[in-house]
Amino acid sequence: MWLKLVILALLLAIVVSLFSGLFFLVKDVNGEGRLVTALSVRIGLTIAVMLVIAYGFWSGQFTWNTPWLH
């Protein structure tokens, strides 16, 4: 259960980073690189989500639930 909550929190953080990147794209006039930072954070969070999902399958907490694989 906690693994699903971690994934949900990471996905919410990705959405927040997405909208902060949009805000910096529209409002950043100095060119301070905050857009690049928001993109880097989003990429890092996406990698973290993929690693958590891979850990879930590796540990057996997540399983394939499709009838055509059995």
Rosetta blueprint (number, residue, H / E / L):
1 M L
2 W H
3 L H
4 K H
5 L H
6 V H
7 I H
8 L H
9 A H
10 L H
11 L H
12 L H
13 A H
14 I H
15 V H
16 V H
17 S H
18 L H
19 F H
20 S H
21 G H
22 L H
23 F H
24 F H
25 L H
26 V H
27 K H
28 D L
29 V L
30 N L
31 G L
32 E L
33 G L
34 R H
35 L H
36 V H
37 T H
38 A H
39 L H
40 S H
41 V H
42 R H
43 I H
44 G H
45 L H
46 T H
47 I H
48 A H
49 V H
50 M H
51 L H
52 V H
53 I H
54 A H
55 Y H
56 G H
57 F H
58 W H
59 S H
60 G L
61 Q L
62 F L
63 T L
64 W L
65 N L
66 T L
67 P H
68 W H
69 L H
70 H L
